[in-house]
């Protein structure tokens, strides 16, 4: 019976030790799980903060992009206005060139007419001189025929 009692005692002791060891393992596992949960919560909190910061920056980027888009639209309109002005300036320059060419042609015609007038005036001068000489000659001949 002593052996039976000793076996029983050892069995109970083993059972208590196993329970204590199990409780110790359970406590250790629970502590490890708790630490893991805390790390996960800290990581999740950091991730939420990071996502919030990224979201804020994304919103700021969207606002900046809209502002840049509006500025580009204004620049595009200004370029369109400048192009229209360039077309008007080119048209005015073409008109001025056309007018200048017409004036140039008119000046050449005036020069040609002036040259023709000068030649006519020289001829008229020569004819006048001839007529004067003929008149003087006629006057001499008439003065010889006195009646």
Secondary structure, 3 states (H helix, E strand, C coil): CHHHHHHHHHHHHHHHHHHHHHHHHHHHHHHHHHHHHHHHHHHHHHHHHHHHHHHHHHHHHHHHHHHHHHHHHHHHHHHHHHHHHHHHHHHHHHHHHHHHHHHHHHHHHHHHHHHHHHHHHHHHHHHHHHHHHHHHHHHHHHHHCCC
